[in-house]
């Protein structure tokens, strides 16, 4: 295995390219290509604030002692925050949908139908798919629907699509919808628009289900759960790209499938699968929700390990379309978008086959994609002759 890592892809001639950050100059970028930064999202500017906030938040952990509880320190910087309340753990998360609602609005204008049932599932998926990475079973979801004015809520078809889609997503995940907030924020949110977010609380019981990577080790298998499309990350880039398309949102990405409709494919809710794995006696050593930062998220855990991918999941047509029409090379595409991998499971090698079979039985696509190796933190994508180093993902 060490010989593989010192092969041509990782020889001295490629060392500079493999170890630079994603936001460094890109001499190989095609002239006229479109990047996520050009679309208005630059993680090099966002991530330092997130790291600063994490450090300030960590200083408040001692407040829990007054209530007889304690934080699980290893959950800091993970996708959900975990508190030890004695007989079990509580996990919590809040996530927003982002700009996908803008696509739904444009497609409603062009097609005359509401797409907010799917948008509701996307919003809940952003929270639930993060929560389950730590081994939690979702219990309660809260809604935050902030509109640019009271008139947004007067569109009965759109409002009811949002309500019913939200309820169905809760039923899929087996969670209670506890309530929420519906402010009209004229002057903060643009008129005619809505900002959607969800908060989710879950339980880790028994405590052995906790999955924060403490068991992650060389020899583990990497199973990638298939994506339905762009999910809710990369929409700023996707919306910028529409300006270049001959028929805009109605440009075909596949026979009978428009660009706008393909972007609005709802994000899968992966929580039933994690519950199914538990019933099979499988507790993942680690999980990663592949959202912002694309495949770089496969290196999320702070431990120094190498993640080698030998088999790629299928790329949804809309993501291949975006890559081609935005002029993105594989490094930019896989470092920004999910490119077919919606969620990653890190499992004991002898459990990987069972996990893939369980996923397929429950209706999820799954690929036994790679393995965890000893070595410096890096991601090696063999079929693409592509590598990312730990410096390409700075989340803590």
The 8 nearest C-alpha neighbors of each residue, nearest first, counted from 0:
[[1, 3, 2, 4, 372, 5, 373, 307],
 [0, 2, 4, 3, 5, 374, 6, 373],
 [1, 3, 5, 0, 4, 6, 7, 9],
 [4, 2, 0, 6, 1, 5, 7, 9],
 [3, 5, 1, 2, 6, 9, 0, 8],
 [6, 4, 2, 9, 3, 10, 1, 7],
 [5, 7, 3, 4, 8, 9, 10, 2],
 [8, 6, 10, 9, 5, 13, 12, 11],
 [9, 7, 6, 10, 384, 13, 385, 5],
 [10, 8, 5, 7, 6, 13, 14, 4],
 [9, 11, 7, 12, 13, 8, 5, 6],
 [12, 10, 14, 13, 9, 15, 7, 8],
 [11, 13, 10, 14, 15, 9, 7, 8],
 [14, 12, 11, 16, 15, 10, 9, 17],
 [13, 15, 11, 17, 16, 12, 18, 9],
 [16, 14, 18, 17, 13, 19, 12, 11],
 [15, 17, 13, 14, 18, 19, 12, 386],
 [18, 16, 14, 15, 386, 387, 19, 13],
 [19, 17, 388, 15, 16, 14, 20, 390],
 [18, 20, 16, 17, 15, 23, 21, 391],
 [21, 19, 391, 22, 23, 390, 18, 392],
 [20, 22, 391, 23, 19, 334, 331, 392],
 [23, 21, 20, 24, 43, 41, 25, 42],
 [22, 24, 20, 21, 25, 19, 26, 43],
 [25, 23, 26, 22, 21, 20, 19, 28],
 [24, 26, 27, 28, 23, 22, 21, 16],
 [25, 27, 28, 24, 29, 23, 30, 16],
 [26, 28, 25, 29, 328, 30, 24, 327],
 [29, 27, 25, 26, 30, 32, 328, 327],
 [28, 30, 32, 326, 31, 27, 327, 328],
 [31, 29, 32, 28, 326, 27, 33, 26],
 [30, 32, 29, 33, 326, 325, 28, 34],
 [33, 31, 326, 325, 29, 30, 327, 34],
 [34, 32, 325, 326, 37, 31, 327, 35],
 [35, 33, 37, 36, 38, 32, 236, 327],
 [34, 36, 38, 236, 37, 40, 39, 41],
 [35, 37, 41, 40, 39, 38, 34, 42],
 [38, 36, 34, 39, 35, 33, 40, 236],
 [37, 39, 35, 236, 36, 235, 239, 40],
 [40, 38, 36, 37, 41, 35, 235, 236],
 [41, 39, 36, 35, 38, 42, 37, 235],
 [42, 40, 36, 43, 44, 39, 45, 35],
 [41, 43, 45, 44, 46, 40, 36, 292],
 [44, 42, 41, 45, 46, 22, 47, 21],
 [43, 45, 42, 41, 46, 47, 48, 40],
 [44, 46, 42, 43, 48, 47, 41, 49],
 [45, 47, 49, 48, 42, 43, 44, 50],
 [48, 46, 50, 49, 45, 51, 44, 43],
 [49, 47, 51, 46, 50, 45, 52, 44],
 [50, 48, 46, 52, 47, 51, 53, 45],
 [49, 51, 53, 47, 395, 52, 48, 46],
 [52, 50, 48, 54, 53, 49, 47, 55],
 [53, 51, 49, 55, 50, 54, 56, 48],
 [54, 52, 56, 50, 51, 55, 57, 49],
 [55, 53, 57, 51, 56, 52, 50, 58],
 [54, 56, 52, 58, 57, 53, 51, 59],
 [57, 55, 53, 58, 54, 59, 52, 60],
 [58, 56, 54, 59, 55, 60, 53, 75],
 [57, 59, 56, 55, 60, 54, 61, 53],
 [60, 58, 57, 56, 61, 62, 55, 63],
 [61, 59, 62, 57, 58, 63, 70, 56],
 [60, 62, 63, 59, 64, 58, 69, 65],
 [63, 61, 60, 64, 59, 65, 66, 69],
 [64, 62, 68, 61, 65, 66, 69, 60],
 [65, 63, 67, 68, 66, 62, 61, 69],
 [64, 66, 63, 67, 62, 68, 61, 69],
 [67, 65, 64, 63, 68, 62, 69, 84],
 [66, 68, 64, 65, 63, 69, 84, 85],
 [67, 69, 84, 63, 64, 66, 83, 70],
 [70, 68, 83, 63, 82, 64, 71, 84],
 [69, 71, 82, 72, 83, 81, 60, 68],
 [70, 72, 81, 73, 82, 74, 83, 69],
 [71, 73, 74, 70, 75, 81, 57, 69],
 [74, 72, 75, 71, 211, 77, 76, 81],
 [73, 75, 77, 72, 80, 71, 81, 76],
 [76, 74, 73, 77, 72, 80, 53, 57],
 [75, 77, 395, 74, 78, 394, 53, 73],
 [78, 76, 74, 75, 79, 80, 211, 73],
 [77, 79, 129, 130, 76, 132, 80, 92],
 [80, 78, 92, 130, 77, 91, 90, 129],
 [81, 79, 90, 74, 91, 75, 92, 82],
 [80, 82, 90, 71, 89, 74, 70, 88],
 [81, 83, 70, 89, 88, 71, 69, 84],
 [84, 82, 88, 69, 85, 70, 68, 71],
 [85, 83, 68, 88, 87, 82, 86, 89],
 [84, 86, 87, 83, 88, 68, 67, 69],
 [85, 87, 84, 88, 206, 83, 204, 205],
 [88, 86, 204, 85, 206, 203, 84, 205],
 [89, 87, 83, 203, 82, 84, 202, 81],
 [88, 90, 202, 82, 81, 201, 203, 83],
 [91, 89, 81, 201, 80, 200, 202, 79],
 [92, 90, 200, 80, 79, 199, 201, 130],
 [91, 93, 79, 199, 198, 126, 130, 80],
 [92, 94, 198, 197, 126, 199, 95, 91],
 [95, 93, 126, 197, 196, 125, 198, 92],
 [96, 94, 196, 97, 195, 197, 122, 125],
 [95, 97, 122, 195, 196, 231, 98, 99],
 [98, 96, 95, 99, 231, 194, 100, 195],
 [97, 99, 100, 101, 234, 96, 235, 102],
 [98, 100, 101, 102, 97, 234, 231, 103],
 [101, 99, 103, 98, 102, 104, 118, 193],
 [100, 102, 104, 99, 103, 98, 105, 192],
 [103, 101, 105, 99, 100, 104, 106, 259],
 [102, 104, 100, 106, 101, 105, 114, 107],
 [105, 103, 101, 107, 102, 106, 100, 108],
 [106, 104, 108, 102, 107, 103, 101, 109],
 [105, 107, 109, 103, 108, 104, 110, 102],
 [108, 106, 111, 112, 104, 110, 113, 105],
 [107, 109, 105, 106, 111, 110, 104, 112],
 [110, 108, 106, 107, 111, 105, 112, 249],
 [109, 111, 107, 112, 106, 108, 113, 105],
 [112, 110, 107, 108, 109, 113, 106, 114],
 [113, 111, 107, 110, 114, 106, 108, 109],
 [112, 114, 107, 157, 115, 160, 111, 156],
 [115, 113, 103, 116, 117, 118, 112, 107],
 [114, 116, 118, 161, 117, 160, 113, 119],
 [115, 117, 164, 160, 161, 119, 118, 114],
 [116, 118, 265, 120, 115, 119, 114, 121],
 [117, 119, 115, 121, 116, 120, 122, 114],
 [120, 118, 165, 122, 116, 164, 117, 121],
 [121, 119, 117, 123, 168, 122, 118, 124],
 [122, 120, 118, 124, 266, 119, 123, 265],
 [123, 121, 96, 119, 125, 124, 120, 196],
 [122, 124, 120, 125, 126, 121, 197, 127],
 [123, 125, 121, 127, 126, 128, 122, 268],
 [124, 126, 122, 123, 128, 94, 127, 121],
 [127, 125, 94, 129, 124, 123, 128, 93],
 [126, 128, 130, 124, 129, 125, 123, 131],
 [129, 127, 124, 130, 131, 126, 125, 269],
 [130, 128, 78, 127, 126, 132, 131, 288],
 [131, 129, 127, 79, 132, 128, 92, 126],
 [130, 132, 135, 134, 133, 128, 129, 127],
 [131, 133, 286, 130, 134, 129, 287, 78],
 [134, 132, 210, 131, 135, 211, 209, 130],
 [135, 133, 209, 131, 210, 208, 132, 203],
 [136, 134, 203, 131, 202, 201, 133, 137],
 [135, 137, 201, 202, 203, 138, 131, 134],
 [138, 136, 201, 174, 200, 135, 139, 202],
 [139, 137, 174, 201, 200, 175, 136, 202],
 [140, 138, 175, 174, 200, 199, 176, 177],
 [139, 141, 199, 176, 198, 177, 175, 197],
 [142, 140, 179, 198, 178, 177, 197, 176],
 [143, 141, 179, 197, 178, 196, 180, 144],
 [144, 142, 180, 196, 179, 195, 197, 181],
 [143, 145, 195, 181, 194, 180, 142, 146],
 [146, 144, 182, 194, 181, 193, 183, 143],
 [147, 145, 193, 183, 148, 192, 184, 188],
 [146, 148, 190, 188, 185, 189, 184, 192],
 [149, 147, 183, 185, 146, 150, 151, 184],
 [148, 150, 151, 183, 152, 146, 147, 153],
 [149, 151, 153, 152, 148, 154, 191, 147],
 [152, 150, 149, 153, 191, 148, 154, 146],
 [151, 153, 150, 154, 149, 158, 155, 146],
 [152, 154, 150, 151, 155, 149, 158, 157],
 [155, 153, 152, 157, 156, 158, 151, 150],
 [154, 156, 158, 157, 153, 159, 152, 160],
 [157, 155, 159, 158, 154, 160, 113, 112],
 [156, 158, 160, 155, 159, 154, 113, 115],
 [159, 157, 155, 161, 160, 156, 154, 152],
 [160, 158, 162, 161, 156, 157, 155, 163],
 [159, 161, 116, 157, 163, 115, 158, 162],
 [160, 162, 115, 116, 158, 164, 159, 119],
 [163, 161, 159, 165, 160, 164, 158, 166],
 [164, 162, 166, 160, 165, 161, 159, 167],
 [163, 165, 116, 167, 161, 119, 166, 162],
 [166, 164, 119, 162, 168, 163, 167, 161],
 [165, 167, 163, 169, 164, 168, 170, 162],
 [168, 166, 170, 164, 169, 165, 163, 171],
 [167, 169, 171, 165, 120, 170, 166, 164],
 [170, 168, 166, 174, 172, 167, 171, 173],
 [169, 171, 173, 167, 168, 172, 166, 174],
 [170, 172, 168, 169, 173, 167, 271, 268],
 [173, 171, 169, 170, 174, 270, 271, 168],
 [174, 172, 170, 171, 169, 175, 138, 137],
 [175, 173, 138, 169, 139, 172, 137, 170],
 [176, 174, 139, 177, 138, 140, 169, 173],
 [177, 175, 140, 139, 178, 141, 174, 169],
 [176, 178, 141, 175, 140, 139, 179, 142],
 [179, 177, 141, 176, 142, 180, 140, 143],
 [178, 180, 142, 141, 143, 181, 177, 144],
 [179, 181, 143, 182, 144, 142, 178, 145],
 [180, 182, 144, 145, 143, 183, 179, 146],
 [183, 181, 145, 184, 180, 146, 144, 143],
 [182, 184, 148, 146, 149, 147, 145, 185],
 [185, 183, 147, 187, 188, 146, 148, 182],
 [184, 186, 147, 148, 187, 188, 183, 190],
 [185, 187, 188, 184, 189, 147, 190, 148],
 [188, 186, 184, 185, 189, 147, 190, 146],
 [187, 189, 147, 184, 185, 186, 146, 190],
 [190, 188, 147, 192, 191, 187, 186, 185],
 [191, 189, 147, 192, 148, 188, 185, 146],
 [190, 192, 147, 151, 189, 148, 193, 146],
 [193, 191, 190, 147, 189, 146, 188, 194],
 [192, 194, 146, 145, 147, 195, 144, 188],
 [193, 195, 145, 144, 146, 196, 192, 97],
 [196, 194, 144, 96, 143, 95, 193, 145],
 [197, 195, 95, 143, 94, 96, 122, 142],
 [198, 196, 142, 94, 141, 93, 123, 143],
 [197, 199, 93, 141, 92, 140, 126, 94],
 [198, 200, 140, 92, 91, 139, 126, 93],
 [201, 199, 91, 139, 90, 138, 137, 92],
 [202, 200, 137, 138, 90, 136, 135, 89],
 [201, 203, 89, 135, 136, 88, 204, 90],
 [204, 202, 135, 88, 206, 87, 205, 134],
 [205, 203, 206, 87, 202, 208, 88, 207],
 [204, 206, 207, 208, 203, 87, 86, 209],
 [205, 207, 204, 208, 87, 209, 203, 88],
 [206, 208, 205, 209, 204, 203, 210, 282],
 [207, 209, 206, 134, 205, 203, 282, 210],
 [210, 208, 134, 207, 133, 206, 203, 211],
 [209, 211, 133, 134, 285, 212, 284, 208],
 [212, 210, 133, 213, 285, 209, 74, 73],
 [211, 213, 285, 215, 214, 284, 210, 300],
 [212, 214, 215, 211, 284, 210, 285, 216],
 [215, 213, 284, 212, 216, 285, 211, 210],
 [216, 214, 212, 284, 213, 285, 219, 345],
 [217, 215, 219, 214, 218, 371, 372, 304],
 [218, 216, 372, 371, 373, 219, 215, 304],
 [217, 219, 371, 216, 372, 370, 220, 348],
 [220, 218, 347, 348, 371, 346, 217, 370],
 [219, 221, 370, 348, 346, 345, 369, 347],
 [222, 220, 345, 369, 370, 368, 344, 367],
 [221, 223, 367, 344, 368, 366, 343, 220],
 [224, 222, 343, 366, 340, 365, 342, 368],
 [225, 223, 365, 342, 341, 340, 364, 343],
 [224, 226, 364, 340, 341, 339, 365, 223],
 [225, 227, 341, 339, 340, 228, 224, 267],
 [228, 226, 266, 264, 225, 267, 315, 230],
 [229, 227, 315, 226, 230, 264, 317, 262],
 [228, 230, 262, 231, 232, 318, 337, 233],
 [229, 231, 266, 228, 232, 265, 227, 121],
 [232, 230, 229, 99, 96, 234, 121, 233],
 [233, 231, 234, 291, 290, 230, 229, 336],
 [232, 234, 236, 235, 336, 237, 231, 229],
 [233, 235, 237, 236, 232, 238, 99, 98],
 [236, 234, 238, 237, 233, 38, 239, 98],
 [235, 237, 38, 239, 234, 35, 233, 238],
 [236, 238, 234, 240, 239, 235, 233, 241],
 [239, 237, 235, 240, 241, 236, 234, 102],
 [238, 240, 236, 237, 241, 38, 242, 235],
 [239, 241, 237, 242, 238, 243, 236, 325],
 [240, 242, 244, 247, 243, 238, 239, 248],
 [241, 243, 240, 244, 239, 247, 238, 245],
 [244, 242, 241, 240, 245, 247, 239, 324],
 [243, 245, 247, 241, 246, 242, 250, 240],
 [246, 244, 247, 243, 250, 242, 241, 249],
 [247, 245, 250, 249, 244, 248, 251, 241],
 [246, 248, 244, 241, 249, 250, 245, 242],
 [247, 249, 259, 258, 250, 246, 241, 257],
 [250, 248, 257, 247, 246, 258, 251, 259],
 [251, 249, 246, 257, 258, 247, 248, 252],
 [252, 250, 257, 253, 256, 258, 249, 254],
 [251, 253, 258, 257, 256, 317, 320, 316],
 [254, 252, 256, 251, 255, 316, 257, 317],
 [255, 253, 256, 251, 252, 257, 250, 316],
 [254, 256, 253, 257, 251, 252, 250, 260],
 [257, 255, 253, 251, 254, 252, 261, 260],
 [258, 256, 251, 249, 260, 250, 259, 252],
 [257, 259, 261, 248, 250, 260, 252, 251],
 [258, 260, 248, 262, 261, 257, 249, 106],
 [261, 259, 263, 257, 262, 258, 256, 264],
 [260, 262, 258, 263, 259, 264, 317, 257],
 [263, 261, 259, 260, 264, 229, 258, 228],
 [262, 264, 260, 261, 265, 259, 103, 117],
 [263, 265, 261, 262, 228, 227, 266, 260],
 [266, 264, 117, 121, 263, 120, 267, 230],
 [265, 267, 230, 121, 227, 124, 268, 264],
 [268, 266, 269, 265, 227, 124, 226, 121],
 [267, 269, 124, 270, 266, 128, 172, 127],
 [268, 270, 272, 271, 267, 128, 273, 127],
 [269, 271, 273, 272, 268, 172, 274, 131],
 [272, 270, 274, 273, 269, 275, 172, 268],
 [271, 273, 275, 274, 270, 269, 358, 276],
 [274, 272, 276, 270, 275, 271, 277, 269],
 [273, 275, 271, 277, 272, 276, 270, 278],
 [276, 274, 272, 278, 273, 277, 271, 279],
 [277, 275, 279, 273, 281, 278, 274, 272],
 [278, 276, 280, 281, 274, 279, 275, 282],
 [277, 279, 275, 280, 276, 274, 281, 273],
 [280, 278, 276, 277, 281, 275, 353, 357],
 [279, 281, 277, 278, 276, 282, 275, 350],
 [280, 282, 276, 277, 279, 283, 350, 278],
 [281, 283, 277, 208, 284, 280, 276, 210],
 [284, 282, 346, 285, 345, 281, 344, 210],
 [283, 285, 215, 214, 346, 345, 212, 210],
 [284, 286, 212, 345, 283, 210, 211, 215],
 [287, 285, 344, 132, 343, 345, 283, 288],
 [286, 288, 343, 342, 289, 132, 297, 296],
 [287, 289, 342, 290, 129, 343, 128, 341],
 [290, 288, 341, 342, 293, 296, 337, 287],
 [289, 291, 232, 293, 288, 292, 337, 336],
 [290, 292, 293, 232, 335, 289, 336, 233],
 [293, 291, 335, 295, 334, 296, 290, 294],
 [294, 292, 335, 336, 334, 337, 295, 291],
 [295, 293, 296, 334, 333, 297, 337, 292],
 [294, 296, 297, 293, 292, 334, 298, 392],
 [297, 295, 299, 294, 298, 289, 293, 292],
 [296, 298, 295, 294, 299, 287, 343, 378],
 [299, 297, 296, 300, 295, 378, 377, 376],
 [300, 298, 296, 297, 301, 287, 295, 392],
 [299, 301, 302, 298, 212, 77, 297, 285],
 [302, 300, 299, 303, 298, 395, 376, 304],
 [303, 301, 300, 304, 376, 212, 215, 299],
 [304, 302, 376, 375, 374, 301, 305, 373],
 [305, 303, 376, 374, 373, 375, 302, 372],
 [304, 306, 377, 372, 376, 374, 373, 371],
 [307, 305, 371, 378, 370, 379, 372, 377],
 [306, 308, 379, 369, 370, 378, 380, 371],
 [309, 307, 369, 380, 368, 310, 381, 379],
 [308, 310, 369, 381, 368, 382, 307, 380],
 [311, 309, 368, 308, 369, 312, 382, 367],
 [312, 310, 368, 313, 309, 308, 382, 366],
 [311, 313, 339, 366, 314, 340, 225, 310],
 [314, 312, 339, 315, 311, 225, 338, 340],
 [313, 315, 339, 338, 316, 312, 319, 318],
 [316, 314, 228, 318, 317, 339, 313, 319],
 [317, 315, 319, 318, 320, 314, 252, 253],
 [316, 318, 320, 319, 315, 252, 261, 321],
 [319, 317, 321, 320, 316, 315, 322, 338],
 [318, 320, 322, 316, 321, 317, 323, 314],
 [319, 321, 317, 323, 318, 322, 316, 324],
 [322, 320, 318, 324, 319, 323, 325, 317],
 [321, 323, 327, 319, 325, 320, 324, 326],
 [322, 324, 326, 320, 321, 325, 319, 327],
 [323, 325, 321, 326, 322, 320, 240, 327],
 [324, 326, 33, 32, 322, 327, 323, 321],
 [327, 325, 32, 323, 324, 322, 29, 33],
 [328, 326, 322, 325, 331, 332, 32, 323],
 [327, 329, 330, 331, 332, 326, 28, 322],
 [330, 328, 332, 331, 333, 327, 383, 385],
 [329, 331, 328, 333, 332, 334, 385, 327],
 [330, 332, 334, 328, 329, 333, 327, 335],
 [331, 333, 329, 335, 334, 330, 336, 327],
 [334, 332, 335, 330, 294, 336, 293, 331],
 [333, 335, 293, 331, 332, 294, 292, 295],
 [334, 336, 293, 292, 332, 333, 331, 291],
 [337, 335, 293, 338, 333, 332, 233, 334],
 [336, 338, 293, 340, 339, 289, 341, 294],
 [339, 337, 314, 336, 340, 333, 318, 315],
 [338, 340, 314, 226, 337, 225, 313, 312],
 [341, 339, 225, 226, 337, 223, 224, 342],
 [342, 340, 226, 289, 225, 224, 337, 339],
 [341, 343, 288, 224, 289, 340, 223, 287],
 [344, 342, 223, 287, 286, 222, 224, 288],
 [343, 345, 286, 222, 221, 346, 285, 283],
 [346, 344, 221, 285, 284, 220, 283, 286],
 [347, 345, 283, 220, 219, 284, 348, 344],
 [346, 348, 219, 350, 349, 220, 351, 345],
 [347, 349, 220, 219, 350, 351, 346, 218],
 [348, 350, 347, 351, 352, 346, 353, 220],
 [351, 349, 347, 353, 348, 352, 354, 346],
 [350, 352, 354, 348, 353, 349, 346, 355],
 [353, 351, 355, 354, 350, 356, 349, 367],
 [352, 354, 356, 350, 351, 355, 357, 349],
 [353, 355, 357, 351, 352, 356, 358, 350],
 [356, 354, 358, 352, 357, 353, 365, 351],
 [355, 357, 353, 359, 358, 354, 360, 352],
 [358, 356, 354, 360, 355, 359, 353, 361],
 [359, 357, 363, 355, 361, 356, 360, 354],
 [358, 360, 363, 362, 356, 361, 357, 364],
 [359, 361, 357, 358, 362, 356, 363, 355],
 [362, 360, 358, 359, 363, 357, 272, 271],
 [363, 361, 359, 360, 358, 364, 357, 272],
 [364, 362, 359, 358, 361, 365, 224, 225],
 [363, 365, 225, 359, 224, 358, 362, 366],
 [366, 364, 224, 355, 225, 223, 363, 358],
 [365, 367, 223, 368, 222, 312, 224, 355],
 [368, 366, 222, 369, 221, 223, 365, 351],
 [369, 367, 310, 366, 222, 308, 221, 309],
 [370, 368, 308, 221, 309, 307, 220, 367],
 [369, 371, 220, 221, 307, 219, 306, 218],
 [370, 372, 306, 217, 219, 218, 305, 307],
 [373, 371, 217, 305, 304, 306, 218, 374],
 [374, 372, 304, 217, 305, 371, 375, 303],
 [375, 373, 304, 305, 372, 303, 376, 377],
 [374, 376, 303, 304, 305, 377, 373, 389],
 [377, 375, 303, 304, 305, 389, 388, 374],
 [376, 378, 388, 305, 389, 387, 375, 306],
 [377, 379, 306, 387, 386, 305, 307, 388],
 [378, 380, 386, 307, 381, 308, 385, 306],
 [381, 379, 308, 385, 383, 382, 384, 307],
 [380, 382, 384, 383, 309, 379, 308, 385],
 [383, 381, 384, 380, 309, 310, 311, 308],
 [384, 382, 385, 381, 380, 329, 386, 379],
 [385, 383, 381, 382, 380, 8, 386, 379],
 [386, 384, 380, 383, 379, 381, 330, 387],
 [385, 387, 379, 378, 17, 380, 388, 384],
 [388, 386, 378, 377, 17, 391, 379, 18],
 [389, 387, 377, 390, 18, 391, 376, 17],
 [388, 390, 376, 391, 377, 392, 387, 298],
 [389, 391, 388, 392, 20, 393, 18, 19],
 [392, 390, 20, 389, 388, 21, 387, 393],
 [393, 391, 390, 389, 394, 295, 296, 298],
 [392, 394, 395, 390, 391, 46, 389, 47],
 [393, 395, 392, 50, 46, 76, 49, 299],
 [394, 50, 76, 393, 53, 49, 301, 75]]
